[in-house]
Amino acid sequence: MHDYDKLFIGGEWVEPAGTGTIDVISPHSEERVGRVPEGTNADVDRAVAAARQAFDEGDWPRRSPEERQQAVRRFADLYATKFDEMASLITTEMGSPILFSQLAQAPVPWMMLDAFIKNAEKHPWEEMRTGVLTPEVLVRREPVGVVGAIVPWNVPQFTTMSKLAPALLTGCTIVIKPSPETPLDGMLMAELLEEAGIPKGVVSIIPAGREVGEHLVRHPGIDKIAFTGSTAAGKLIASICGEQLKRCSLELGGKSAAIILDDADVGATVENLKMASLMNNGQACVAQTRILASRNRYAEVVDALGEMVGGLTVGDPLEITTEVGPLVAERQQERVEKYIALGQEEGATVVAGGNGRPEGTEKGWYVRPTVFADVDNRMRIAQEEIFGPVLAVIPYDGVDEAVRIANDSEYGLAGSVWTADEDAGRDVARRVRTGTYGVNKYSMDFNAPFGGFKSSGVGREFGPEGIDEYVEFKTIV
């Protein structure tokens, strides 16, 4: 059992302002696995005050970039000793298969930290430019100020570190609000930050619900909001930040299309889509959930996907052989089941899965991994983000139509193309309006920007662009 009775505010473990608690429930056993204090508006006020003082009067923003890099490197070194504990914790609290947690949920945030530090080492914090009206102009990058970070439950450390690392390296202070479904990994991270010697006031971590999150967004002491989550929530946050002229970066939803060209190896493609489309039980904003196949090979692709998805091992996420675990919460299970029923009402054909509890699961928030064929891109199951292990296979005639279908979405976060001709694949990649794209794979890279077109977000994470999301530019003539 992982129980905490204090909150990490201003770099110290303190008594919460309220008496409420958050019970962390295993999505597999439906039993309590931990408890943390429930943050309140008063806790946010205290955290922002500490962050404000640390930024306005403390030494963290005034340290040299090299000194901050050294401090963040100490944190990264400590983080690397906790991979196994972090992986087990995330699987326990949100149901990610343990193999995925061991390969991605725990080590990837450290990889992200390492990449941010290396980018910071060569970042142009000050650069002299040749002027037009004067001989020289000095351009400085200075920290944006106090950051409010709101992170989701699906990849909690991944989304936290994409904000915490650049905030620290630029000299910002930060208040982090983890999701109430997954507060435990954030508490473990807080222990590492404390051990690493990050100064008082610089970081606070307050698990809480949406109302407290909105209080953080509206707080006048916050200079920038960094958010990962749903497009609907992102629109509300953007509107509040717009009213206050507050900086914000938003990494939002997706409905990514995987285009399978006629020359692709269908067997190899489908095997790779097992991860690209169904990672983390389908609870990934970048999941390739629309599968576009030409009519020439449509039946072959449908059969291969049906066989692959129908053969997945569903069960206890702590078992190393499990490929699909439970969804994070009962409401998420109900949401996905409604979409599976809706797909059938819309006229799509269930090839694998469908409604009902997977065999061998007597409790837990499980759904059957599902493949739909005969899907028209105008159907809701092709347009709306389901956030579960549900794939829609859509036919196309010719590459131009495939690109048109891929672009026929309010989202533009990710995508992929599968082909024997990589040059042809890159041509397709250039035409699809998404922030990241894969040729014969789907991946992101922490030295390159990640983010969305259209309703998939505003701003970029990772690479030098991700660092610049946390600075203000100052010109000195």
C-alpha positions in Angstrom: 0.0 0.0 0.0 1.3 3.4 -0.9 -0.2 6.0 1.5 0.9 9.6 2.0 -0.6 12.0 4.5 1.3 15.2 3.4 1.6 17.2 0.2 4.9 18.3 -1.4 4.5 22.1 -1.5 7.4 24.5 -2.1 9.9 21.6 -1.9 8.7 20.5 1.6 6.3 17.9 2.9 3.5 19.8 4.6 0.1 19.2 6.1 -2.7 19.7 3.6 -5.1 22.6 4.0 -8.1 20.3 3.8 -9.1 16.9 5.2 -10.1 15.2 1.9 -8.2 12.3 0.5 -7.9 10.5 -2.8 -8.1 6.8 -2.8 -6.1 5.2 -5.7 -8.0 2.2 -7.0 -6.4 -0.6 -9.0 -8.2 -0.9 -12.3 -7.4 -4.6 -12.3 -8.6 -5.6 -8.8 -10.9 -2.7 -8.1 -9.2 -2.5 -4.6 -7.5 0.4 -3.0 -3.7 0.5 -3.6 -2.8 3.9 -2.1 -4.1 7.1 -0.7 -2.9 10.7 -0.9 -4.3 14.0 0.5 -6.7 15.8 -1.9 -5.3 19.2 -2.8 -7.5 22.3 -2.4 -7.5 25.8 -3.7 -5.8 26.8 -0.5 -3.0 24.4 -1.2 -2.6 25.8 -4.7 -2.5 29.3 -3.2 0.3 28.2 -0.9 2.2 26.5 -3.6 2.0 29.5 -6.0 3.1 31.8 -3.2 6.2 29.7 -2.6 6.9 29.4 -6.3 6.4 33.2 -6.8 8.8 34.0 -3.9 11.4 31.5 -5.2 11.2 33.0 -8.7 11.0 36.7 -7.7 13.5 36.6 -4.9 15.3 33.3 -4.9 18.5 32.3 -6.6 17.1 29.5 -8.9 16.3 31.9 -11.9 19.5 33.7 -11.3 21.8 30.7 -11.3 23.8 30.1 -14.4 22.4 27.7 -16.9 25.3 25.4 -16.1 24.4 25.3 -12.4 20.8 24.5 -13.1 21.9 21.7 -15.5 24.0 20.2 -12.8 21.1 20.2 -10.4 18.8 18.6 -12.9 21.5 16.0 -13.7 21.6 15.0 -10.0 17.8 14.5 -10.2 18.2 12.5 -13.4 20.8 10.3 -11.8 18.5 9.5 -8.9 15.6 8.9 -11.2 17.6 6.3 -13.0 17.8 4.2 -9.8 14.0 4.0 -9.5 12.9 2.5 -12.9 11.6 -0.8 -11.5 9.7 0.9 -8.6 8.3 3.6 -11.0 7.2 1.0 -13.5 5.4 -1.2 -10.9 3.8 1.9 -9.4 2.3 3.2 -12.7 1.1 -0.3 -13.7 -0.6 -0.7 -10.3 -2.3 2.7 -10.3 -3.5 2.9 -14.0 -3.2 -0.6 -15.5 -0.5 -0.2 -18.1 1.0 -3.6 -19.0 4.1 -4.1 -16.9 6.3 -4.7 -20.0 5.2 -1.3 -21.4 5.8 0.3 -18.1 9.3 -1.2 -17.9 10.1 -0.2 -21.5 8.4 3.2 -21.7 6.5 4.5 -18.6 9.6 4.5 -16.3 12.8 4.8 -18.4 11.5 7.2 -21.2 11.0 10.1 -18.8 14.7 9.7 -17.8 15.7 9.7 -21.5 13.7 12.9 -21.9 15.5 14.4 -18.9 18.9 13.5 -20.4 17.9 14.9 -23.9 16.7 18.2 -22.3 19.9 18.6 -20.4 22.0 18.0 -23.5 19.9 20.5 -25.5 20.2 23.0 -22.7 24.0 22.7 -22.7 24.1 24.1 -26.2 21.1 26.3 -26.1 21.7 30.0 -27.1 20.7 31.6 -23.8 22.3 34.8 -25.0 23.2 35.5 -28.6 24.6 38.6 -30.4 23.1 39.4 -33.7 24.0 41.9 -36.4 21.5 44.7 -36.2 19.9 46.8 -38.9 19.6 50.1 -37.0 22.5 49.4 -34.6 25.7 47.5 -35.1 24.8 44.7 -32.7 21.7 43.4 -30.8 21.8 41.1 -27.8 19.0 38.6 -27.6 18.4 36.9 -24.3 16.3 33.9 -23.3 14.9 34.4 -19.8 12.6 32.2 -17.8 8.9 32.8 -18.4 8.2 32.7 -14.6 5.9 30.5 -12.5 4.5 27.6 -14.4 1.3 25.7 -13.7 1.5 22.1 -15.1 -1.6 19.9 -15.4 -0.9 16.3 -16.5 -3.1 13.3 -17.3 -3.2 9.8 -16.1 -2.3 7.7 -19.2 1.5 8.4 -19.2 1.9 10.4 -16.1 5.7 10.6 -15.7 6.1 11.1 -19.5 3.8 14.1 -19.6 5.1 15.5 -16.3 8.8 15.4 -17.3 8.0 17.1 -20.7 7.1 20.1 -18.6 9.2 19.8 -15.5 12.6 19.4 -17.2 12.4 22.5 -19.5 10.9 24.5 -16.7 13.7 23.7 -14.3 16.5 24.2 -16.9 15.2 27.6 -18.0 15.0 28.8 -14.4 11.2 28.7 -13.9 9.4 27.5 -10.8 6.5 25.1 -11.2 3.3 23.8 -9.5 2.3 20.4 -10.9 -1.2 19.0 -10.6 -1.2 15.2 -11.2 -4.5 13.5 -12.2 -6.4 12.0 -9.2 -6.2 8.6 -10.8 -2.4 8.6 -10.8 -0.9 10.6 -7.9 1.5 8.0 -6.6 4.2 8.3 -9.2 4.2 12.1 -8.7 4.8 11.5 -5.0 7.8 9.2 -5.7 9.2 11.9 -8.0 8.8 14.5 -5.3 11.0 12.4 -3.0 13.7 12.3 -5.7 13.5 16.1 -6.3 13.9 16.6 -2.5 16.9 14.2 -2.4 18.5 15.9 -5.5 18.5 19.2 -3.6 16.2 21.3 -5.8 15.8 24.5 -3.9 12.8 25.2 -1.7 9.9 26.8 -3.5 10.9 25.6 -6.9 8.6 22.6 -7.2 5.2 21.7 -5.8 3.1 18.7 -6.5 -0.6 18.8 -5.6 -2.9 15.9 -6.6 -6.5 17.2 -7.2 -9.5 17.2 -9.4 -10.6 19.5 -12.2 -12.0 22.3 -10.0 -8.6 22.8 -8.3 -7.0 22.5 -11.7 -9.1 25.4 -13.0 -8.1 27.4 -9.9 -4.5 26.9 -10.8 -5.1 28.0 -14.4 -6.9 31.2 -13.3 -4.4 32.0 -10.5 -2.9 35.5 -11.1 0.4 34.3 -9.8 0.9 31.9 -12.6 2.7 33.1 -15.7 2.3 30.1 -18.0 0.1 26.9 -18.1 1.4 23.7 -19.6 -1.3 21.1 -20.2 -1.7 17.7 -21.6 -5.2 16.2 -21.9 -8.4 16.4 -23.9 -9.1 18.9 -26.6 -12.3 20.0 -24.7 -10.3 20.8 -21.6 -7.6 22.4 -23.7 -10.1 24.8 -25.2 -11.3 25.9 -21.8 -7.7 26.5 -20.6 -6.9 28.4 -23.7 -9.9 30.7 -23.3 -8.9 31.4 -19.7 -5.3 32.1 -20.6 -6.5 34.3 -23.5 -8.5 36.4 -21.1 -5.5 36.9 -18.9 -2.9 37.1 -21.7 -1.2 34.2 -19.9 1.2 32.0 -21.9 0.0 28.4 -22.5 1.2 25.3 -24.3 -1.4 22.5 -25.0 -0.8 18.9 -26.0 -4.2 17.6 -26.8 -6.0 14.7 -28.5 -5.5 12.8 -31.7 -7.2 10.4 -34.1 -4.1 9.4 -36.1 -4.2 7.5 -39.4 -1.9 4.7 -40.4 -1.8 4.6 -44.2 -0.9 1.2 -45.6 0.3 1.5 -49.2 -0.1 -1.4 -51.7 3.6 -2.3 -51.6 3.7 -2.7 -47.8 4.5 -6.0 -46.1 1.1 -6.5 -44.4 2.4 -9.0 -41.9 5.2 -6.9 -40.7 3.0 -3.8 -40.7 0.3 -5.3 -38.6 2.9 -6.6 -36.1 4.3 -3.1 -35.8 0.8 -1.6 -35.4 0.4 -3.8 -32.3 2.4 -1.2 -30.5 1.7 1.9 -32.6 -2.1 1.4 -32.4 -2.6 -0.3 -29.1 0.1 0.9 -26.8 -0.9 1.4 -23.2 -4.2 -0.4 -23.8 -5.0 2.1 -26.5 -4.8 5.0 -24.0 -2.4 7.1 -26.0 -3.0 10.4 -27.8 -0.7 9.3 -30.6 -2.2 5.9 -31.1 -2.7 5.0 -34.8 -6.4 4.1 -34.5 -7.6 4.8 -38.1 -6.0 2.1 -40.4 -6.3 3.1 -44.0 -5.9 0.3 -46.5 -6.5 0.4 -50.3 -9.4 -1.6 -51.7 -6.9 -3.8 -53.5 -5.6 -5.2 -50.2 -8.4 -4.3 -47.9 -9.6 -7.8 -47.1 -6.0 -8.9 -46.4 -5.4 -6.1 -44.0 -8.7 -6.6 -42.2 -8.0 -10.3 -41.8 -4.5 -9.7 -40.5 -5.6 -7.0 -38.0 -8.4 -9.2 -36.8 -6.1 -12.1 -36.2 -3.6 -10.0 -34.4 -6.0 -8.2 -32.2 -8.1 -11.3 -31.5 -5.0 -13.1 -30.4 -3.8 -10.5 -27.8 -3.3 -11.6 -24.2 -5.7 -9.6 -22.0 -5.4 -9.7 -18.3 -3.5 -8.8 -15.1 -1.2 -5.9 -16.1 1.5 -7.0 -13.6 1.9 -10.3 -15.6 4.8 -9.9 -18.0 2.9 -11.8 -20.7 -0.1 -9.4 -20.7 -0.4 -7.3 -23.8 -3.6 -5.4 -23.0 -4.6 -4.6 -19.4 -7.6 -2.8 -18.0 -8.7 0.8 -18.7 -7.9 3.3 -16.0 -11.4 3.7 -14.5 -14.9 2.4 -14.8 -16.0 5.5 -16.6 -13.4 4.9 -19.2 -14.6 1.3 -19.6 -18.2 2.5 -20.1 -17.0 5.2 -22.6 -15.2 2.6 -24.8 -18.0 0.1 -24.6 -20.5 2.9 -25.8 -18.2 3.5 -28.8 -18.1 -0.2 -29.6 -21.9 -0.3 -29.6 -22.0 3.0 -31.6 -19.7 1.5 -34.3 -22.2 -1.3 -34.8 -25.1 1.1 -34.9 -23.3 3.1 -37.6 -23.0 0.0 -39.8 -19.4 -1.0 -39.2 -18.5 -4.7 -38.9 -16.9 -6.2 -35.9 -14.0 -8.3 -37.0 -12.5 -9.0 -33.6 -13.6 -8.2 -30.1 -16.9 -6.3 -29.6 -18.8 -5.6 -26.4 -18.6 -7.8 -23.3 -15.9 -8.7 -20.8 -12.8 -10.4 -22.1 -12.4 -14.1 -21.2 -10.7 -14.8 -17.9 -11.4 -11.4 -16.3 -14.0 -11.6 -13.5 -13.5 -8.0 -12.3 -11.5 -5.0 -13.3 -12.2 -2.3 -15.9 -11.5 -4.4 -19.0 -12.8 -4.2 -22.6 -12.3 -6.5 -25.5 -9.7 -5.2 -28.0 -11.8 -4.5 -31.1 -11.3 -4.1 -34.8 -14.0 -2.6 -37.0 -14.1 -3.1 -40.8 -16.4 -1.4 -43.4 -15.8 2.0 -41.7 -16.6 5.3 -43.4 -14.4 8.2 -42.2 -17.5 10.2 -41.5 -18.6 7.7 -38.8 -18.1 8.9 -35.2 -15.8 5.9 -34.5 -13.5 7.4 -37.2 -13.8 11.0 -36.1 -13.8 11.0 -32.3 -11.0 10.0 -29.9 -12.1 6.8 -28.2 -9.0 6.3 -26.0 -9.1 2.6 -25.8 -8.1 -0.5 -27.8 -10.5 0.1 -30.8 -9.3 0.2 -34.4 -11.3 1.4 -37.4 -10.2 0.1 -40.9 -11.1 2.5 -43.7 -10.8 1.7 -47.4 -9.3 4.1 -49.9 -8.8 4.4 -53.7 -5.3 5.8 -54.5 -2.8 7.6 -52.5 -4.4 11.0 -53.0 -7.6 9.8 -51.4 -5.7 8.2 -48.5 -4.1 11.6 -47.8 -7.4 13.3 -48.0 -9.0 10.8 -45.5 -6.0 11.1 -43.2 -6.4 14.9 -43.2 -10.2 14.7 -42.8 -10.1 15.1 -39.1 -10.2 17.9 -36.5 -7.0 16.4 -35.1 -3.4 16.6 -36.3 -1.2 15.0 -33.7 0.5 12.0 -35.3 0.3 9.5 -38.2 2.3 6.9 -40.1 2.7 5.4 -43.6 3.7 1.8 -44.3 5.5 1.1 -47.6 8.5 -0.7 -49.3 9.5 2.7 -50.8 10.7 5.1 -48.1 10.9 8.0 -50.6 7.2 7.5 -51.4 6.5 7.3 -47.7 8.3 10.6 -47.0 6.2 12.2 -49.8 3.1 11.1 -48.0 4.4 12.3 -44.7 4.9 15.8 -46.2 1.3 15.9 -47.2 -0.4 14.8 -44.0 -1.1 17.7 -41.6 0.2 16.4 -38.3 2.9 17.4 -35.9 4.8 14.1 -36.0 4.8 11.3 -38.6 6.4 7.9 -39.0 7.6 6.0 -42.1 7.3 2.3 -41.4 7.1 3.0 -37.6 5.6 5.5 -35.3 7.9 7.2 -32.9 8.8 10.6 -31.5 12.3 11.9 -30.9 13.3 14.0 -27.8 15.7 16.1 -29.9 12.8 17.2 -32.2 9.6 19.1 -31.6 6.4 17.2 -30.6 3.0 18.7 -30.8 -0.2 19.0 -32.8 -1.8 20.8 -35.8 -5.4 21.9 -35.6 -7.3 20.7 -32.5 -4.4 18.6 -31.3 -2.7 21.5 -29.6 -0.7 24.7 -29.4 3.1 24.8 -28.9 5.7 22.1 -29.0 7.5 19.9 -26.5 11.1 18.4 -26.7 14.1 19.6 -28.5 15.3 23.2 -28.4 11.7 24.2 -29.4 10.5 22.6 -26.1 12.9 24.6 -24.1 11.8 27.9 -25.8 8.2 27.2 -24.7 9.5 28.2 -21.2 11.3 31.4 -22.0 10.6 35.0 -22.8 12.8 36.7 -25.4 14.5 39.9 -24.4 16.2 42.3 -26.9 19.0 44.5 -25.6 20.2 47.2 -28.0 
